[in-house]
């Protein structure tokens, strides 16, 4: 004996049902494929309904498109020229420590721990 979980044939979905399924499918941190399996809807229907919703063809509902942050790409800044062998360490609060390249690591670590 074989048990088939899917409904055979065409189903009719009301606009309210479509909107409910879409709202569920496109929640943050929800996988669309999980909703498809749970609701027994094909993936093509989900995306067709979403397109219809955005066009205002599902009960007059129009979905708000996701908001994106504006990003501006700046020109790369050339690093400031420094004296050979000199290391500048900028700490939070505007403190700058300048040391020679052959500074004792232990001493530098103690100084930095005090300045933090």
N, CA, C and O atoms as CSV, one atom per row, in Angstrom:
chain,resi,resn,atom,element,x,y,z
A,1,UNK,N,N,0.842,-1.171,0.000
A,1,UNK,CA,C,0.000,0.000,0.000
A,1,UNK,C,C,0.889,1.237,0.000
A,1,UNK,O,O,1.893,1.277,0.712
A,2,UNK,N,N,0.534,2.234,-0.784
A,2,UNK,CA,C,1.309,3.456,-0.886
A,2,UNK,C,C,0.442,4.627,-0.437
A,2,UNK,O,O,-0.704,4.767,-0.863
A,3,UNK,N,N,1.009,5.464,0.429
A,3,UNK,CA,C,0.296,6.649,0.908
A,3,UNK,C,C,0.916,7.866,0.247
A,3,UNK,O,O,2.123,8.087,0.350
A,4,UNK,N,N,0.105,8.646,-0.422
A,4,UNK,CA,C,0.577,9.842,-1.103
A,4,UNK,C,C,0.137,11.044,-0.287
A,4,UNK,O,O,-1.047,11.206,0.009
A,5,UNK,N,N,1.097,11.888,0.077
A,5,UNK,CA,C,0.803,13.020,0.946
A,5,UNK,C,C,0.288,14.245,0.230
A,5,UNK,O,O,-0.327,15.108,0.856
A,6,UNK,N,N,0.517,14.342,-1.041
A,6,UNK,CA,C,0.112,15.535,-1.772
A,6,UNK,C,C,-1.297,15.380,-2.337
A,6,UNK,O,O,-1.749,14.281,-2.659
A,7,UNK,N,N,-1.964,16.512,-2.443
A,7,UNK,CA,C,-3.291,16.529,-3.032
A,7,UNK,C,C,-3.137,16.487,-4.540
A,7,UNK,O,O,-2.370,17.261,-5.113
A,8,UNK,N,N,-3.862,15.589,-5.181
A,8,UNK,CA,C,-3.756,15.519,-6.632
A,8,UNK,C,C,-4.782,16.455,-7.250
A,8,UNK,O,O,-5.825,16.737,-6.659
A,9,UNK,N,N,-4.473,16.925,-8.438
A,9,UNK,CA,C,-5.386,17.830,-9.120
A,9,UNK,C,C,-5.114,19.275,-8.758
A,9,UNK,O,O,-4.173,19.584,-8.025
A,10,UNK,N,N,-5.939,20.143,-9.275
A,10,UNK,CA,C,-5.771,21.578,-9.034
A,10,UNK,C,C,-6.485,21.993,-7.768
A,10,UNK,O,O,-7.572,21.509,-7.454
A,11,UNK,N,N,-5.857,22.892,-7.054
A,11,UNK,CA,C,-6.499,23.497,-5.886
A,11,UNK,C,C,-6.794,24.935,-6.201
A,11,UNK,O,O,-6.090,25.564,-6.990
A,12,UNK,N,N,-7.808,25.448,-5.601
A,12,UNK,CA,C,-8.151,26.863,-5.746
A,12,UNK,C,C,-7.767,27.562,-4.448
A,12,UNK,O,O,-8.124,27.119,-3.356
A,13,UNK,N,N,-7.042,28.650,-4.587
A,13,UNK,CA,C,-6.600,29.423,-3.433
A,13,UNK,C,C,-7.280,30.788,-3.494
A,13,UNK,O,O,-7.280,31.442,-4.537
A,14,UNK,N,N,-7.859,31.215,-2.371
A,14,UNK,CA,C,-8.435,32.558,-2.323
A,14,UNK,C,C,-7.292,33.560,-2.195
A,14,UNK,O,O,-6.174,33.194,-1.832
A,15,UNK,N,N,-7.579,34.820,-2.494
A,15,UNK,CA,C,-6.554,35.859,-2.343
A,15,UNK,C,C,-6.069,35.940,-0.901
A,15,UNK,O,O,-4.883,36.156,-0.649
A,16,UNK,N,N,-6.992,35.766,0.044
A,16,UNK,CA,C,-6.614,35.821,1.463
A,16,UNK,C,C,-5.650,34.694,1.810
A,16,UNK,O,O,-4.685,34.910,2.544
A,17,UNK,N,N,-5.902,33.487,1.289
A,17,UNK,CA,C,-5.001,32.360,1.545
A,17,UNK,C,C,-3.625,32.600,0.919
A,17,UNK,O,O,-2.596,32.309,1.527
A,18,UNK,N,N,-3.625,33.129,-0.291
A,18,UNK,CA,C,-2.362,33.419,-0.959
A,18,UNK,C,C,-1.546,34.425,-0.162
A,18,UNK,O,O,-0.344,34.241,0.034
A,19,UNK,N,N,-2.204,35.496,0.301
A,19,UNK,CA,C,-1.496,36.518,1.079
A,19,UNK,C,C,-0.977,35.955,2.395
A,19,UNK,O,O,0.116,36.310,2.837
A,20,UNK,N,N,-1.757,35.079,3.019
A,20,UNK,CA,C,-1.333,34.450,4.275
A,20,UNK,C,C,-0.090,33.590,4.053
A,20,UNK,O,O,0.856,33.639,4.839
A,21,UNK,N,N,-0.102,32.806,2.982
A,21,UNK,CA,C,1.044,31.936,2.669
A,21,UNK,C,C,2.267,32.783,2.334
A,21,UNK,O,O,3.375,32.461,2.763
A,22,UNK,N,N,2.081,33.859,1.573
A,22,UNK,CA,C,3.199,34.736,1.234
A,22,UNK,C,C,3.779,35.405,2.470
A,22,UNK,O,O,4.998,35.504,2.613
A,23,UNK,N,N,2.915,35.860,3.356
A,23,UNK,CA,C,3.395,36.502,4.587
A,23,UNK,C,C,4.224,35.522,5.405
A,23,UNK,O,O,5.240,35.892,5.993
A,24,UNK,N,N,3.782,34.274,5.437
A,24,UNK,CA,C,4.514,33.251,6.178
A,24,UNK,C,C,5.848,32.919,5.497
A,24,UNK,O,O,6.869,32.767,6.166
A,25,UNK,N,N,5.832,32.810,4.173
A,25,UNK,CA,C,7.012,32.370,3.435
A,25,UNK,C,C,8.140,33.387,3.443
A,25,UNK,O,O,9.311,33.011,3.401
A,26,UNK,N,N,7.805,34.666,3.496
A,26,UNK,CA,C,8.845,35.683,3.380
A,26,UNK,C,C,9.118,36.418,4.688
A,26,UNK,O,O,9.566,37.564,4.681
A,27,UNK,N,N,8.847,35.756,5.805
A,27,UNK,CA,C,9.237,36.277,7.116
A,27,UNK,C,C,10.756,36.188,7.241
A,27,UNK,O,O,11.368,35.286,6.669
A,28,UNK,N,N,11.364,37.102,7.973
A,28,UNK,CA,C,12.809,36.973,8.206
A,28,UNK,C,C,13.115,35.640,8.900
A,28,UNK,O,O,12.363,35.200,9.769
A,29,UNK,N,N,14.176,35.031,8.525
A,29,UNK,CA,C,14.685,33.762,9.074
A,29,UNK,C,C,13.761,32.573,8.823
A,29,UNK,O,O,13.855,31.569,9.530
A,30,UNK,N,N,12.868,32.659,7.832
A,30,UNK,CA,C,12.025,31.533,7.447
A,30,UNK,C,C,12.474,31.073,6.067
A,30,UNK,O,O,12.693,31.893,5.176
A,31,UNK,N,N,12.609,29.776,5.893
A,31,UNK,CA,C,12.989,29.245,4.591
A,31,UNK,C,C,11.727,29.006,3.771
A,31,UNK,O,O,10.800,28.334,4.224
A,32,UNK,N,N,11.700,29.555,2.573
A,32,UNK,CA,C,10.538,29.430,1.693
A,32,UNK,C,C,10.236,27.954,1.434
A,32,UNK,O,O,9.070,27.561,1.397
A,33,UNK,N,N,11.251,27.150,1.259
A,33,UNK,CA,C,11.012,25.735,0.956
A,33,UNK,C,C,10.312,25.005,2.095
A,33,UNK,O,O,9.593,24.037,1.849
A,34,UNK,N,N,10.507,25.452,3.350
A,34,UNK,CA,C,9.795,24.846,4.475
A,34,UNK,C,C,8.304,25.160,4.399
A,34,UNK,O,O,7.469,24.298,4.674
A,35,UNK,N,N,7.974,26.383,4.027
A,35,UNK,CA,C,6.570,26.779,3.882
A,35,UNK,C,C,5.941,26.025,2.716
A,35,UNK,O,O,4.793,25.590,2.806
A,36,UNK,N,N,6.681,25.869,1.628
A,36,UNK,CA,C,6.194,25.131,0.461
A,36,UNK,C,C,5.826,23.696,0.857
A,36,UNK,O,O,4.769,23.197,0.470
A,37,UNK,N,N,6.683,23.045,1.616
A,37,UNK,CA,C,6.426,21.668,2.032
A,37,UNK,C,C,5.248,21.595,3.004
A,37,UNK,O,O,4.398,20.711,2.890
A,38,UNK,N,N,5.200,22.517,3.950
A,38,UNK,CA,C,4.145,22.502,4.966
A,38,UNK,C,C,2.781,22.796,4.360
A,38,UNK,O,O,1.786,22.174,4.732
A,39,UNK,N,N,2.730,23.732,3.438
A,39,UNK,CA,C,1.453,24.152,2.848
A,39,UNK,C,C,1.099,23.393,1.575
A,39,UNK,O,O,0.015,23.576,1.022
A,40,UNK,N,N,2.011,22.540,1.110
A,40,UNK,CA,C,1.814,21.764,-0.112
A,40,UNK,C,C,1.486,22.661,-1.301
A,40,UNK,O,O,0.475,22.489,-1.983
A,41,UNK,N,N,2.376,23.623,-1.524
A,41,UNK,CA,C,2.253,24.582,-2.620
A,41,UNK,C,C,3.519,24.456,-3.459
A,41,UNK,O,O,4.600,24.221,-2.920
A,42,UNK,N,N,3.393,24.608,-4.748
A,42,UNK,CA,C,4.587,24.536,-5.586
A,42,UNK,C,C,5.373,25.848,-5.474
A,42,UNK,O,O,4.807,26.910,-5.213
A,43,UNK,N,N,6.669,25.746,-5.674
A,43,UNK,CA,C,7.510,26.937,-5.571
A,43,UNK,C,C,7.151,27.957,-6.641
A,43,UNK,O,O,7.222,29.163,-6.405
A,44,UNK,N,N,6.765,27.472,-7.821
A,44,UNK,CA,C,6.411,28.418,-8.879
A,44,UNK,C,C,5.182,29.240,-8.502
A,44,UNK,O,O,5.096,30.416,-8.855
A,45,UNK,N,N,4.226,28.632,-7.787
A,45,UNK,CA,C,3.055,29.388,-7.345
A,45,UNK,C,C,3.434,30.484,-6.360
A,45,UNK,O,O,2.935,31.606,-6.448
A,46,UNK,N,N,4.314,30.158,-5.425
A,46,UNK,CA,C,4.738,31.152,-4.426
A,46,UNK,C,C,5.290,32.392,-5.131
A,46,UNK,O,O,4.906,33.515,-4.802
A,47,UNK,N,N,6.170,32.195,-6.079
A,47,UNK,CA,C,6.803,33.339,-6.738
A,47,UNK,C,C,5.859,34.035,-7.718
A,47,UNK,O,O,5.975,35.240,-7.939
A,48,UNK,N,N,4.928,33.283,-8.305
A,48,UNK,CA,C,3.901,33.913,-9.147
A,48,UNK,C,C,3.002,34.793,-8.296
A,48,UNK,O,O,2.677,35.916,-8.679
A,49,UNK,N,N,2.599,34.275,-7.136
A,49,UNK,CA,C,1.746,35.063,-6.239
A,49,UNK,C,C,2.478,36.307,-5.741
A,49,UNK,O,O,1.885,37.380,-5.625
A,50,UNK,N,N,3.780,36.155,-5.445
A,50,UNK,CA,C,4.536,37.316,-4.971
A,50,UNK,C,C,4.578,38.395,-6.049
A,50,UNK,O,O,4.435,39.582,-5.758
A,51,UNK,N,N,4.776,37.973,-7.292
A,51,UNK,CA,C,4.782,38.926,-8.397
A,51,UNK,C,C,3.414,39.601,-8.529
A,51,UNK,O,O,3.335,40.812,-8.737
A,52,UNK,N,N,2.347,38.825,-8.407
A,52,UNK,CA,C,0.994,39.387,-8.469
A,52,UNK,C,C,0.748,40.359,-7.318
A,52,UNK,O,O,0.133,41.408,-7.507
A,53,UNK,N,N,1.226,40.010,-6.132
A,53,UNK,CA,C,1.040,40.873,-4.968
A,53,UNK,C,C,1.748,42.210,-5.171
A,53,UNK,O,O,1.192,43.266,-4.869
A,54,UNK,N,N,2.972,42.160,-5.682
A,54,UNK,CA,C,3.723,43.395,-5.912
A,54,UNK,C,C,3.068,44.277,-6.959
A,54,UNK,O,O,3.221,45.498,-6.943
A,55,UNK,N,N,2.328,43.641,-7.878
A,55,UNK,CA,C,1.633,44.403,-8.917
A,55,UNK,C,C,0.246,44.851,-8.458
A,55,UNK,O,O,-0.462,45.525,-9.205
A,56,UNK,N,N,-0.154,44.479,-7.219
A,56,UNK,CA,C,-1.454,44.874,-6.693
A,56,UNK,C,C,-2.599,44.030,-7.224
A,56,UNK,O,O,-3.745,44.480,-7.224
A,57,UNK,N,N,-2.313,42.816,-7.677
A,57,UNK,CA,C,-3.339,41.965,-8.275
A,57,UNK,C,C,-3.901,40.923,-7.315
A,57,UNK,O,O,-4.693,40.077,-7.728
A,58,UNK,N,N,-3.511,40.964,-6.050
A,58,UNK,CA,C,-4.062,40.038,-5.053
A,58,UNK,C,C,-4.891,40.827,-4.050
A,58,UNK,O,O,-4.380,41.243,-3.010
A,59,UNK,N,N,-6.116,41.026,-4.343
A,59,UNK,CA,C,-6.992,41.736,-3.417
A,59,UNK,C,C,-6.565,43.164,-3.188
A,59,UNK,O,O,-6.889,43.748,-2.154
A,60,UNK,N,N,-5.845,43.739,-4.130
A,60,UNK,CA,C,-5.417,45.129,-3.998
A,60,UNK,C,C,-4.210,45.315,-3.095
A,60,UNK,O,O,-3.748,46.441,-2.909
A,61,UNK,N,N,-3.691,44.228,-2.530
A,61,UNK,CA,C,-2.542,44.349,-1.632
A,61,UNK,C,C,-1.268,44.560,-2.437
A,61,UNK,O,O,-1.017,43.872,-3.426
A,62,UNK,N,N,-0.484,45.506,-2.003
A,62,UNK,CA,C,0.821,45.755,-2.624
A,62,UNK,C,C,1.859,45.648,-1.522
A,62,UNK,O,O,1.786,46.362,-0.522
A,63,UNK,N,N,2.816,44.765,-1.703
A,63,UNK,CA,C,3.840,44.555,-0.678
A,63,UNK,C,C,4.861,45.668,-0.718
A,63,UNK,O,O,5.225,46.175,-1.780
A,64,UNK,N,N,5.308,46.029,0.452
A,64,UNK,CA,C,6.402,46.995,0.532
A,64,UNK,C,C,7.689,46.272,0.173
A,64,UNK,O,O,7.975,45.191,0.688
A,65,UNK,N,N,8.446,46.870,-0.700
A,65,UNK,CA,C,9.719,46.277,-1.073
A,65,UNK,C,C,10.713,46.464,0.052
A,65,UNK,O,O,10.624,47.447,0.788
A,66,UNK,N,N,11.653,45.553,0.208
A,66,UNK,CA,C,12.630,45.693,1.284
A,66,UNK,C,C,13.431,46.981,1.131
A,66,UNK,O,O,13.743,47.416,0.022
A,67,UNK,N,N,13.746,47.563,2.250
A,67,UNK,CA,C,14.550,48.783,2.241
A,67,UNK,C,C,16.024,48.401,2.263
A,67,UNK,O,O,16.434,47.478,2.966
A,68,UNK,N,N,16.796,49.118,1.492
A,68,UNK,CA,C,18.229,48.860,1.442
A,68,UNK,C,C,18.974,50.109,1.889
A,68,UNK,O,O,18.515,51.230,1.668
A,69,UNK,N,N,20.100,49.911,2.503
A,69,UNK,CA,C,20.935,51.021,2.914
A,69,UNK,C,C,21.761,51.487,1.718
A,69,UNK,O,O,22.251,50.675,0.932
A,70,UNK,N,N,21.906,52.780,1.596
A,70,UNK,CA,C,22.714,53.320,0.513
A,70,UNK,C,C,24.190,53.141,0.858
A,70,UNK,O,O,24.613,53.393,1.985
A,71,UNK,N,N,24.954,52.705,-0.121
A,71,UNK,CA,C,26.384,52.495,0.069
A,71,UNK,C,C,27.125,53.354,-0.937
A,71,UNK,O,O,26.786,53.386,-2.120
A,72,UNK,N,N,28.135,54.044,-0.453
A,72,UNK,CA,C,28.980,54.832,-1.343
A,72,UNK,C,C,30.393,54.297,-1.245
A,72,UNK,O,O,30.927,54.112,-0.151
A,73,UNK,N,N,30.991,54.052,-2.392
A,73,UNK,CA,C,32.358,53.545,-2.425
A,73,UNK,C,C,33.292,54.731,-2.584
A,73,UNK,O,O,33.204,55.497,-3.544
A,74,UNK,N,N,34.184,54.860,-1.621
A,74,UNK,CA,C,35.132,55.976,-1.642
A,74,UNK,C,C,36.412,55.560,-2.366
A,74,UNK,O,O,36.740,54.377,-2.463
A,75,UNK,N,N,37.102,56.540,-2.856
A,75,UNK,CA,C,38.400,56.273,-3.486
A,75,UNK,C,C,39.369,55.798,-2.408
A,75,UNK,O,O,39.345,56.311,-1.290
A,76,UNK,N,N,40.211,54.838,-2.724
A,76,UNK,CA,C,41.176,54.372,-1.722
A,76,UNK,C,C,42.136,55.498,-1.327
A,76,UNK,O,O,42.569,56.299,-2.156
A,77,UNK,N,N,42.442,55.524,-0.060
A,77,UNK,CA,C,43.341,56.545,0.465
A,77,UNK,C,C,44.729,55.936,0.596
A,77,UNK,O,O,44.897,54.859,1.168
A,78,UNK,N,N,45.706,56.628,0.068
A,78,UNK,CA,C,47.089,56.149,0.174
A,78,UNK,C,C,47.540,56.271,1.623
A,78,UNK,O,O,47.263,57.277,2.277
A,79,UNK,N,N,48.225,55.263,2.125
A,79,UNK,CA,C,48.696,55.335,3.508
A,79,UNK,C,C,49.686,56.494,3.676
A,79,UNK,O,O,50.472,56.808,2.783
A,80,UNK,N,N,49.613,57.107,4.845
A,80,UNK,CA,C,50.512,58.226,5.139
A,80,UNK,C,C,51.949,57.711,5.163
A,80,UNK,O,O,52.237,56.625,5.667
A,81,UNK,N,N,52.820,58.512,4.614
A,81,UNK,CA,C,54.213,58.100,4.614
A,81,UNK,C,C,54.756,58.148,6.045
A,81,UNK,O,O,54.429,59.052,6.815
A,82,UNK,N,N,55.562,57.194,6.376
A,82,UNK,CA,C,56.111,57.164,7.727
A,82,UNK,C,C,57.625,56.990,7.637
A,82,UNK,O,O,58.168,56.529,6.633
A,83,UNK,N,N,58.256,57.363,8.689
A,83,UNK,CA,C,59.696,57.233,8.771
A,83,UNK,C,C,60.028,55.743,8.830
A,83,UNK,O,O,59.369,54.986,9.542
A,84,UNK,N,N,61.029,55.333,8.097
A,84,UNK,CA,C,61.399,53.928,8.051
A,84,UNK,C,C,61.690,53.400,9.446
A,84,UNK,O,O,62.462,53.995,10.197
A,85,UNK,N,N,61.060,52.264,9.791
A,85,UNK,CA,C,61.321,51.631,11.076
A,85,UNK,C,C,60.454,52.157,12.199
A,85,UNK,O,O,60.530,51.628,13.308
A,86,UNK,N,N,59.633,53.170,11.973
A,86,UNK,CA,C,58.788,53.738,13.021
A,86,UNK,C,C,57.381,53.175,12.886
A,86,UNK,O,O,56.820,53.152,11.791
A,87,UNK,N,N,56.808,52.717,14.004
A,87,UNK,CA,C,55.462,52.137,14.007
A,87,UNK,C,C,54.547,53.054,14.805
A,87,UNK,O,O,54.857,53.431,15.935
A,88,UNK,N,N,53.392,53.413,14.190
A,88,UNK,CA,C,52.392,54.236,14.876
A,88,UNK,C,C,51.219,53.346,15.256
A,88,UNK,O,O,50.686,52.624,14.414
A,89,UNK,N,N,50.821,53.393,16.504
A,89,UNK,CA,C,49.679,52.606,16.985
A,89,UNK,C,C,48.633,53.596,17.479
A,89,UNK,O,O,48.855,54.309,18.458
A,90,UNK,N,N,47.475,53.637,16.785
A,90,UNK,CA,C,46.385,54.520,17.183
A,90,UNK,C,C,45.426,53.746,18.077
A,90,UNK,O,O,44.890,52.714,17.675
A,91,UNK,N,N,45.211,54.243,19.286
A,91,UNK,CA,C,44.331,53.600,20.254
A,91,UNK,C,C,43.003,54.349,20.323
A,91,UNK,O,O,42.930,55.519,19.945
A,92,UNK,N,N,41.952,53.682,20.803
A,92,UNK,CA,C,40.676,54.376,20.984
A,92,UNK,C,C,40.856,55.583,21.901
A,92,UNK,O,O,41.662,55.552,22.831
A,93,UNK,N,N,40.115,56.620,21.637
A,93,UNK,CA,C,40.230,57.829,22.449
A,93,UNK,C,C,41.236,58.810,21.892
A,93,UNK,O,O,41.498,59.845,22.505
A,94,UNK,N,N,41.807,58.498,20.728
A,94,UNK,CA,C,42.722,59.438,20.089
A,94,UNK,C,C,44.166,59.349,20.544
A,94,UNK,O,O,44.975,60.194,20.161
A,95,UNK,N,N,44.518,58.359,21.344
A,95,UNK,CA,C,45.897,58.213,21.809
A,95,UNK,C,C,46.711,57.524,20.719
A,95,UNK,O,O,46.282,56.515,20.159
A,96,UNK,N,N,47.881,58.068,20.425
A,96,UNK,CA,C,48.779,57.467,19.442
A,96,UNK,C,C,50.100,57.153,20.116
A,96,UNK,O,O,50.694,57.998,20.785
A,97,UNK,N,N,50.550,55.914,19.926
A,97,UNK,CA,C,51.832,55.475,20.465
A,97,UNK,C,C,52.743,55.235,19.266
A,97,UNK,O,O,52.384,54.509,18.339
A,98,UNK,N,N,53.914,55.844,19.290
A,98,UNK,CA,C,54.899,55.652,18.225
A,98,UNK,C,C,56.125,54.977,18.821
A,98,UNK,O,O,56.689,55.441,19.812
A,99,UNK,N,N,56.526,53.871,18.197
A,99,UNK,CA,C,57.679,53.120,18.688
A,99,UNK,C,C,58.576,52.756,17.529
A,99,UNK,O,O,58.145,52.750,16.376
A,100,UNK,N,N,59.800,52.458,17.827
A,100,UNK,CA,C,60.747,51.993,16.829
A,100,UNK,C,C,60.450,50.526,16.513
A,100,UNK,O,O,59.891,49.810,17.343
A,101,UNK,N,N,60.817,50.093,15.337
A,101,UNK,CA,C,60.518,48.737,14.903
A,101,UNK,C,C,61.150,47.669,15.787
A,101,UNK,O,O,60.625,46.558,15.867
A,102,UNK,N,N,62.257,47.972,16.449
A,102,UNK,CA,C,62.894,46.966,17.289
A,102,UNK,C,C,62.608,47.182,18.771
A,102,UNK,O,O,63.471,46.953,19.617
A,103,UNK,N,N,61.376,47.629,19.081
A,103,UNK,CA,C,60.959,47.833,20.467
A,103,UNK,C,C,60.800,46.479,21.162
A,103,UNK,O,O,60.476,45.480,20.519
A,104,UNK,N,N,61.025,46.451,22.450
A,104,UNK,CA,C,60.838,45.240,23.244
A,104,UNK,C,C,59.335,44.935,23.321
A,104,UNK,O,O,58.548,45.772,23.764
A,105,UNK,N,N,58.949,43.732,22.886
A,105,UNK,CA,C,57.527,43.383,22.838
A,105,UNK,C,C,56.884,43.388,24.222
A,105,UNK,O,O,55.766,43.877,24.383
A,106,UNK,N,N,57.558,42.866,25.187
A,106,UNK,CA,C,57.021,42.812,26.551
A,106,UNK,C,C,56.755,44.201,27.102
A,106,UNK,O,O,55.707,44.458,27.693
A,107,UNK,N,N,57.727,45.103,26.899
A,107,UNK,CA,C,57.561,46.491,27.380
A,107,UNK,C,C,56.403,47.157,26.673
A,107,UNK,O,O,55.607,47.851,27.306
A,108,UNK,N,N,56.293,46.954,25.350
A,108,UNK,CA,C,55.202,47.562,24.600
A,108,UNK,C,C,53.864,47.026,25.062
A,108,UNK,O,O,52.906,47.788,25.190
A,109,UNK,N,N,53.775,45.710,25.319
A,109,UNK,CA,C,52.531,45.116,25.790
A,109,UNK,C,C,52.119,45.721,27.137
A,109,UNK,O,O,50.936,45.984,27.352
A,110,UNK,N,N,53.063,45.942,28.034
A,110,UNK,CA,C,52.747,46.552,29.339
A,110,UNK,C,C,52.257,47.975,29.181
A,110,UNK,O,O,51.306,48.385,29.847
A,111,UNK,N,N,52.905,48.740,28.296
A,111,UNK,CA,C,52.492,50.135,28.072
A,111,UNK,C,C,51.077,50.169,27.482
A,111,UNK,O,O,50.236,50.949,27.929
A,112,UNK,N,N,50.819,49.327,26.486
A,112,UNK,CA,C,49.494,49.315,25.869
A,112,UNK,C,C,48.411,48.884,26.835
A,112,UNK,O,O,47.298,49.408,26.787
A,113,UNK,N,N,48.720,47.922,27.730
A,113,UNK,CA,C,47.718,47.475,28.697
A,113,UNK,C,C,47.362,48.591,29.676
A,113,UNK,O,O,46.222,48.664,30.133
A,114,UNK,N,N,48.308,49.453,30.003
A,114,UNK,CA,C,48.046,50.571,30.905
A,114,UNK,C,C,47.222,51.652,30.202
A,114,UNK,O,O,46.369,52.285,30.823
A,115,UNK,N,N,47.475,51.861,28.920
A,115,UNK,CA,C,46.778,52.908,28.186
A,115,UNK,C,C,45.340,52.538,27.845
A,115,UNK,O,O,44.529,53.425,27.581
A,116,UNK,N,N,45.008,51.273,27.845
A,116,UNK,CA,C,43.630,50.866,27.531
A,116,UNK,C,C,42.798,51.135,28.683
A,116,UNK,O,O,41.595,50.873,28.651
